[in-house]
Amino acid sequence: MLFVKNADLKVGMRLAKPIYNKKGVLLYDRNSKLTDQGIDSVKNFGLIGLYILEPAEPVPPMSEDDMEFERFQTVAVFQIKDELESIVNLGKAPKIQMFVAEMVKRYGRLTKKINFVQNLRSNDDYVFKHSLNTSMLCAMMAHVLNVRLDGQSEAVIAGVVHDVGKLRAPKELKEKGTALNDEEQAQMDRYEREGSSLVEEVFTSQPNIKRIVVQSNKALNDFKRGILPANGLDKIVIGARILMVAETFDTMTAMNDYREPSSEISALKFLKANPGVFDPKVVSALVDSINFLTNGCTIELTNGEKGLVIAANDDDVLKPMVLQFSNNTIIDLARSSLGLEIKDVMKTMDNRCVVDKEMLKSINV
């Protein structure tokens, strides 16, 4: 699989991922060959490029749930774009309650973990896609934590609107992504604060939404400067603690055209390593919401060896049972005295875990 930018797309290239329009209608399925019309459509959609199959590459497996997840992401991004731009330009969000109700219905009542697949972002659509994924994670974690429906909805709304102020930032500032100097970061912080004022104006009847946004933004900005919450996490409302984990996890694992994404495992390790900022109970809810190390994932151990996850560990997701490739040794990381840990997972070009189901079938554990 290759990522090919718009300017380099050619007629006849095969799609590795489906393309939907803003209403969720499938336009081009996987393995479809690009036409001149298809290339024009990609540019009109504002996509910066596509994932393309190599000439002899088979179509990678995707479940129906994975396909629906990507379809929903496409539709929801356009809905969020409309709402955030309405907040900035008109001071109102007419359909956000309807959107949040649908998000809670789809992802705030799950009884199983999902594959959380990132979407590719450009500078123009980063805020919208980040807001979508952050709100989705908020819905799932709030459900696991048994947050009341009104509190769950507030956390989801906060996930949607927490970065609305950044839409007012000049293009040259947004295009720098994470490579901001101190002065530029101060400018971006100012736009964040202005966004909080917008949130307060739009949600006057729900003051907790602004509280969630403000507390989360302050705690994360302080953390960047090496400052921990002065009075501990207990003084931060649960919605803000959920938003802090969701926003950080999505930011670290997001795919864009200026920074290599962290894997989900690296992001999880980062969250776990900073319990003074990221509530361990909320991080645990993240682990209970999405798949990190499923059976068949190809991983790298801290000794440099490659291996295959053959039995996940629900008690400690970072310590599954693995098959070490070099000597066909099965190692239970939860019980091993070797001091080995998972360093990272091996990823495909579109940041999915490399899964070898055929090898997994051949192993008797």
C-alpha positions as CSV (number, residue, x, y, z in Angstrom):
1,M,0.0,0.0,0.0
2,L,1.3,3.5,-0.9
3,F,0.1,7.0,-0.1
4,V,0.0,9.0,-3.2
5,K,-0.6,12.8,-3.2
6,N,-3.2,14.4,-5.5
7,A,-0.6,15.7,-7.9
8,D,0.8,12.2,-8.4
9,L,-2.5,10.3,-8.9
10,K,-2.7,8.4,-12.2
11,V,-5.6,6.9,-14.1
12,G,-5.7,3.1,-13.5
13,M,-4.4,3.2,-9.9
14,R,-6.3,0.9,-7.6
15,L,-7.9,2.2,-4.4
16,A,-6.9,0.7,-1.1
17,K,-9.7,2.4,0.8
18,P,-13.3,3.3,-0.1
19,I,-14.4,6.9,-0.9
20,Y,-17.8,8.2,0.3
21,N,-19.5,11.5,-0.4
22,K,-20.7,13.8,2.3
23,K,-24.0,11.9,2.6
24,G,-22.3,8.6,3.1
25,V,-23.0,7.2,-0.4
26,L,-20.2,4.9,-1.7
27,L,-18.6,6.5,-4.7
28,Y,-15.6,4.3,-5.3
29,D,-15.1,0.9,-3.6
30,R,-11.8,-0.6,-2.7
31,N,-9.9,-2.1,-5.7
32,S,-11.6,0.4,-8.0
33,K,-9.4,1.8,-10.7
34,L,-9.1,5.6,-10.8
35,T,-10.5,7.5,-13.7
36,D,-10.0,11.1,-14.7
37,Q,-13.4,11.8,-13.2
38,G,-12.3,10.1,-10.0
39,I,-9.1,12.1,-9.7
40,D,-11.1,15.3,-10.2
41,S,-13.6,14.2,-7.5
42,V,-10.7,13.6,-5.0
43,K,-9.4,17.1,-5.6
44,N,-12.9,18.6,-5.2
45,F,-13.4,16.8,-1.9
46,G,-10.3,18.5,-0.5
47,L,-8.4,15.2,0.1
48,I,-4.7,15.6,0.0
49,G,-4.2,12.2,-1.5
50,L,-5.3,8.5,-1.5
51,Y,-4.0,5.2,-0.3
52,I,-3.2,3.1,-3.4
53,L,-2.6,-0.6,-3.8
54,E,0.6,-1.6,-5.4
55,P,0.3,-3.5,-8.7
56,A,0.3,-7.0,-7.4
57,E,-1.0,-6.3,-3.9
58,P,-4.2,-8.0,-2.8
59,V,-7.0,-6.0,-1.2
60,P,-6.4,-5.8,2.6
61,P,-9.2,-7.3,4.8
62,M,-11.8,-4.9,6.3
63,S,-14.8,-6.0,8.4
64,E,-18.2,-4.5,7.9
65,D,-17.8,-2.6,11.2
66,D,-14.6,-1.1,9.8
67,M,-16.3,-0.1,6.6
68,E,-19.2,1.5,8.5
69,F,-16.7,3.3,10.8
70,E,-15.1,4.9,7.8
71,R,-18.4,5.8,6.2
72,F,-19.6,7.4,9.4
73,Q,-16.4,9.4,9.8
74,T,-16.8,10.9,6.3
75,V,-20.4,12.0,6.9
76,A,-19.7,13.2,10.4
77,V,-16.8,15.4,9.4
78,F,-19.0,17.4,7.1
79,Q,-21.6,17.8,9.9
80,I,-19.0,19.0,12.4
81,K,-17.6,21.4,9.8
82,D,-21.1,23.0,9.4
83,E,-21.6,23.3,13.1
84,L,-18.2,24.7,14.0
85,E,-18.3,27.2,11.1
86,S,-21.8,28.2,12.3
87,I,-20.5,28.8,15.8
88,V,-17.7,31.1,14.5
89,N,-19.8,33.0,11.9
90,L,-23.3,33.0,13.4
91,G,-22.8,32.3,17.1
92,K,-25.0,29.3,17.1
93,A,-24.9,25.5,16.6
94,P,-28.4,24.6,15.3
95,K,-27.9,20.9,14.8
96,I,-25.3,19.9,17.4
97,Q,-27.7,18.3,19.8
98,M,-29.0,16.1,17.0
99,F,-25.4,15.2,16.0
100,V,-24.5,14.4,19.6
101,A,-27.5,12.2,20.1
102,E,-26.5,10.2,17.0
103,M,-22.9,9.9,18.3
104,V,-24.1,8.6,21.7
105,K,-26.4,6.2,20.0
106,R,-23.7,4.8,17.8
107,Y,-20.6,4.9,20.0
108,G,-21.8,5.8,23.5
109,R,-23.6,2.5,24.1
110,L,-21.2,-0.1,22.8
111,T,-20.9,-3.5,24.3
112,K,-17.6,-4.4,22.6
113,K,-14.3,-2.8,21.6
114,I,-13.9,-1.3,18.2
115,N,-11.0,-0.8,15.8
116,F,-10.3,2.9,16.0
117,V,-8.9,3.7,12.6
118,Q,-7.5,7.2,12.0
119,N,-8.4,9.4,9.1
120,L,-5.8,11.3,7.0
121,R,-5.9,15.0,7.6
122,S,-4.8,18.2,5.9
123,N,-4.3,21.6,7.6
124,D,-7.6,22.7,6.2
125,D,-9.7,19.9,7.8
126,Y,-7.5,19.0,10.8
127,V,-9.8,20.7,13.4
128,F,-12.9,19.0,12.0
129,K,-11.5,15.5,11.9
130,H,-9.8,15.9,15.3
131,S,-13.0,17.2,16.8
132,L,-14.9,14.2,15.3
133,N,-12.5,11.6,16.7
134,T,-12.2,13.3,20.1
135,S,-15.9,13.4,20.5
136,M,-16.2,9.8,19.5
137,L,-13.6,8.7,22.1
138,C,-15.4,10.9,24.7
139,A,-18.7,9.0,24.0
140,M,-17.1,5.6,24.4
141,M,-15.1,6.4,27.5
142,A,-18.0,8.1,29.3
143,H,-20.1,5.0,28.7
144,V,-17.4,2.7,30.1
145,L,-17.2,5.0,33.2
146,N,-21.0,5.0,33.6
147,V,-21.2,8.7,33.3
148,R,-24.9,9.8,33.3
149,L,-26.4,10.6,29.9
150,D,-26.4,14.3,30.5
151,G,-22.8,14.3,31.5
152,Q,-21.9,12.0,28.6
153,S,-23.6,14.4,26.1
154,E,-21.7,17.4,27.6
155,A,-18.4,15.6,27.2
156,V,-19.2,14.7,23.6
157,I,-20.2,18.3,22.8
158,A,-17.0,19.5,24.5
159,G,-15.1,17.1,22.3
160,V,-16.8,18.7,19.2
161,V,-16.2,22.3,20.1
162,H,-13.0,22.3,22.2
163,D,-10.8,23.6,19.3
164,V,-13.4,25.9,17.7
165,G,-11.2,29.0,18.5
166,K,-8.4,27.6,16.2
167,L,-10.6,28.2,13.2
168,R,-10.0,31.9,13.6
169,A,-6.2,31.5,13.5
170,P,-4.5,32.7,10.3
171,K,-3.7,30.0,7.8
172,E,0.1,30.4,8.1
173,L,-0.2,29.7,11.8
174,K,-2.4,26.6,11.4
175,E,-0.1,25.2,8.7
176,K,2.8,25.0,11.1
177,G,0.9,22.2,12.9
178,T,2.9,21.2,16.0
179,A,6.1,23.1,15.0
180,L,5.1,26.4,16.8
181,N,7.7,28.5,18.5
182,D,6.8,30.1,21.9
183,E,5.4,33.3,20.4
184,E,3.2,31.4,17.9
185,Q,2.1,29.0,20.7
186,A,1.0,32.0,22.7
187,Q,-1.0,33.2,19.7
188,M,-2.7,29.9,19.4
189,D,-3.4,29.8,23.1
190,R,-5.2,33.2,22.7
191,Y,-7.4,31.8,19.9
192,E,-8.2,28.8,22.2
193,R,-9.4,31.3,25.0
194,E,-11.5,33.2,22.4
195,G,-13.0,29.8,21.5
196,S,-14.0,29.2,25.1
197,S,-15.9,32.5,25.1
198,L,-17.7,31.4,21.9
199,V,-18.6,28.1,23.6
200,E,-20.0,30.0,26.6
201,E,-22.2,32.2,24.3
202,V,-23.6,29.3,22.4
203,F,-24.2,27.0,25.3
204,T,-25.5,29.4,27.9
205,S,-27.9,26.9,29.3
206,Q,-25.1,24.2,29.7
207,P,-22.3,26.0,31.6
208,N,-20.6,22.7,32.2
209,I,-19.5,22.5,28.6
210,K,-17.4,25.6,28.9
211,R,-16.0,24.3,32.2
212,I,-15.0,21.1,30.5
213,V,-13.3,22.9,27.7
214,V,-11.5,25.4,29.8
215,Q,-10.3,23.0,32.4
216,S,-9.0,20.5,29.7
217,N,-7.3,23.2,27.7
218,K,-5.6,24.7,30.8
219,A,-4.4,21.4,32.1
220,L,-3.0,20.3,28.8
221,N,-1.3,23.6,28.1
222,D,0.2,23.6,31.6
223,F,1.4,20.1,31.0
224,K,3.3,21.2,27.9
225,R,5.1,23.7,30.1
226,G,5.9,21.0,32.7
227,I,3.2,22.1,35.2
228,L,0.9,19.5,36.8
229,P,-2.6,20.3,38.0
230,A,-2.1,22.3,41.2
231,N,-4.8,20.7,43.2
232,G,-4.7,17.3,41.6
233,L,-7.2,15.7,39.2
234,D,-10.0,15.6,41.7
235,K,-10.5,19.3,41.2
236,I,-11.0,18.7,37.4
237,V,-14.5,17.6,36.4
238,I,-14.9,14.1,34.9
239,G,-15.8,15.5,31.5
240,A,-12.6,17.4,31.3
241,R,-10.5,14.4,32.4
242,I,-12.2,12.4,29.6
243,L,-11.6,15.1,27.1
244,M,-7.9,15.4,28.1
245,V,-7.3,11.7,27.3
246,A,-9.4,11.7,24.1
247,E,-7.7,14.8,22.7
248,T,-4.2,13.7,23.5
249,F,-4.7,10.2,22.2
250,D,-6.2,11.4,18.9
251,T,-3.5,14.1,18.5
252,M,-0.7,11.6,18.9
253,T,-2.1,9.0,16.6
254,A,-3.4,11.3,13.9
255,M,-2.1,11.0,10.4
256,N,-1.3,14.3,8.6
257,D,1.1,15.6,6.0
258,Y,3.7,17.1,8.3
259,R,4.2,14.6,11.2
260,E,4.6,10.9,11.5
261,P,1.9,9.5,13.8
262,S,2.5,7.6,17.0
263,S,1.1,4.2,17.2
264,E,-1.8,3.5,19.6
265,I,0.6,1.5,21.8
266,S,3.1,4.4,22.0
267,A,0.2,6.8,22.8
268,L,-1.1,4.5,25.5
269,K,2.3,4.2,27.1
270,F,2.6,8.0,27.2
271,L,-0.8,8.3,28.9
272,K,0.0,5.7,31.4
273,A,3.4,7.3,32.1
274,N,1.7,10.5,33.2
275,P,-1.0,9.6,35.8
276,G,-0.8,13.1,37.4
277,V,-2.3,14.5,34.2
278,F,-4.2,11.7,32.6
279,D,-6.6,10.0,35.0
280,P,-5.7,6.3,35.2
281,K,-9.4,5.4,35.4
282,V,-10.1,7.3,32.2
283,V,-7.1,5.7,30.5
284,S,-8.4,2.3,31.6
285,A,-11.8,3.3,30.0
286,L,-9.9,4.0,26.7
287,V,-8.4,0.5,26.9
288,D,-11.8,-0.9,27.4
289,S,-13.2,1.0,24.4
290,I,-10.9,0.3,21.5
291,N,-8.7,-2.6,20.3
292,F,-4.9,-2.2,21.0
293,L,-3.3,-5.6,20.7
294,T,-5.6,-8.2,19.2
295,N,-4.7,-11.7,18.3
296,G,-2.6,-11.8,15.1
297,C,-1.0,-8.3,15.6
298,T,2.7,-8.2,14.6
299,I,4.8,-6.5,17.3
300,E,8.4,-5.6,18.2
301,L,9.7,-6.5,21.6
302,T,12.2,-4.4,23.6
303,N,15.0,-6.9,22.8
304,G,14.6,-6.0,19.1
305,E,12.9,-9.2,18.2
306,K,9.7,-9.4,16.2
307,G,6.7,-11.4,17.2
308,L,3.0,-12.2,16.9
309,V,0.3,-11.7,19.5
310,I,-1.3,-15.1,20.0
311,A,-3.4,-14.4,23.1
312,A,-4.5,-10.9,24.2
313,N,-4.4,-10.0,27.9
314,D,-7.6,-8.3,29.1
315,D,-6.0,-7.5,32.6
316,D,-3.0,-5.8,31.1
317,V,-3.3,-5.0,27.4
318,L,0.5,-4.4,27.1
319,K,1.4,-7.9,28.3
320,P,-0.2,-10.5,26.0
321,M,1.2,-13.9,25.0
322,V,3.4,-13.6,22.0
323,L,5.2,-15.9,19.5
324,Q,8.8,-14.7,19.0
325,F,9.6,-15.2,15.3
326,S,13.4,-15.9,15.5
327,N,13.1,-19.1,17.5
328,N,9.4,-19.9,17.6
329,T,9.3,-19.4,21.3
330,I,6.0,-18.6,23.0
331,I,6.4,-15.9,25.7
332,D,3.7,-14.9,28.2
333,L,4.8,-11.3,28.9
334,A,2.6,-11.2,32.1
335,R,4.6,-14.0,33.7
336,S,7.9,-13.9,32.0
337,S,11.0,-13.2,34.1
338,L,13.0,-11.9,31.1
339,G,11.9,-8.3,31.6
340,L,10.6,-8.1,28.0
341,E,7.9,-5.6,27.0
342,I,6.2,-4.6,23.8
343,K,8.1,-1.8,22.2
344,D,5.6,-1.1,19.5
345,V,3.3,-2.6,16.9
346,M,4.1,-2.9,13.2
347,K,1.8,-0.8,11.1
348,T,0.6,-0.6,7.5
349,M,0.9,2.6,5.5
350,D,-2.5,3.7,6.6
351,N,-1.6,3.2,10.3
352,R,-3.5,-0.1,10.8
353,C,-2.0,-3.0,12.8
354,V,-0.2,-5.6,10.6
355,V,-2.3,-8.7,11.2
356,D,-1.2,-12.2,10.2
357,K,-4.3,-14.4,10.7
358,E,-3.0,-17.3,8.7
359,M,0.0,-17.7,11.0
360,L,-2.3,-17.4,14.0
361,K,-4.4,-20.3,12.7
362,S,-1.4,-22.5,12.5
363,I,-0.5,-22.1,16.1
364,N,-1.8,-24.3,18.9
365,V,-1.6,-22.6,22.2
